[in-house]
Amino acid sequence: MSGSNKNTVWLPPAALTLAGFAALFGGGCGQKTAAGGPGAGGPMAMPVQVVVAQSVRIPETTEYLSVLKSRQSAVINPQVEGQITKIFVKSGDDVNAGTPLLQIDPLKQEATVSSQQATLAAQEANLRLAKISLERAQKLFAAGVISKQEFDNAQSSYDAAEAQVKALEQQVEQQKVELHYYKVSAPADGIVGDIPVHVGDRVTVTTLLTTINLPGALEAYIYVPADRAKDLKLGLPVRLLDENGNSVSDTRITFVSPQVETDTQTVLAKAAVENPKDKLRIAQQVRAQVTWGSHDGPVVPVLAVNRINGQAFVFVATKEGNGTVARQKLLKLGDTVGDDYSVADGLKAGDHIIVSGTQFLLDGAPVMEQIQKDAKQGNGKNAAVR
């Protein structure tokens, strides 16, 4: 083995013994070296199958966790403050517009309405008395018994009493409307989302009670780290994958938030998802594979890659002198492309990759190439453009 080869990976003793035994056994049988081999008396050139590294179009993708949400979703917040006393529905229920969802304790508001109604009743009594006084003053004024000022005072008292009654009527109506808000109802037909509150919780007008989601079309909410936000743009391809890695939808970015979420330091991107058969569910988590672009690069069959101590390498058949030898090449692997790995560094298109008998090979061992047909190589190409 040449100690000057940078890319040499030292194999464990067991592998050395196995490979040395194979080479020694081959030589001990009295077989001749291959023409142009390392020389007379050297180990026999091992026949190996090779594939020629192909340069294919490799997509540049990153995978993120995504949450599906309804494209038509109503967020339900209370319009009053108070304590929740009843919850009439549960997450996932189908509801119609006007269906009660939650009840906020109305006792205090009911008492306020009753108080306002009592005040209104008292003022209506004052109005009736003011009306009687005004009618009496009109007769006395017409008879010349009282002065014009006394008549005007009676008129003013009546007008003030009438105005107070109208004002109190409006207040009672307002309090009745507010009492209606203590029972939270669905604003439209749809599906009840998550209900983060519980009976006994005190809520304010900013508290999220639940959502009403309309079935059908969805949106994938994708949270992209801020350092990658500069590459986000409308129209980027997105593939949604299930837990088994199977594609469930192909779509594109339709919205990019102009600001960064301060808590998570991410930028929200959305992708429209058609859901004609309702296979996907609201609030379902899926993997979103964003494709940033593509580049030409070599691929290597997955089965040709060996690893020692976490370092990936392949054997490449290389012409040296009058023969062909196996050389180890360290690789920096990218994503899988079909049945192949994309190679970021360590391999170039046209290299002859050894795909058989690699467990018996050492760096520098003589080999005899047998080129595989294009069937295996085609897998990588087809997968890259898929």
ABEGO torsion letter per residue (X at the ends): XBAABAABBBBBAAAAAAAAAAAAAAAAAGBBBBBGBAEBGBBBBBBBBBBBBBBBBBBBBBBBBBBBBBABBBBBBBABBEBBABBABBBGBBBBBGBBABBBBAAAAAAAAAAAAAAAAAAAAAAAAAAAAAAAAAAAAAAGABBAAAAAAAAAAAAAAAAAAAAAAAAAAAAAAAAAAABBBBABBEBBBBBABBBGBBBBAABBABBBBBBEBBBBBBBBBAAAAAABBBGBBBBBBBAAGBBABBBBBABBBABBBAAAGBBBBBBBBBBAAGABBBGBBBBBBBBAEBBBBBBBBAAABBBBGGBBBBBBBBBBEABBBBBBBBBBBBBBBEABBBBABGBBBGBBBBABGAAABBBGBBBBBBBBBAAAAAAAAAAAAX
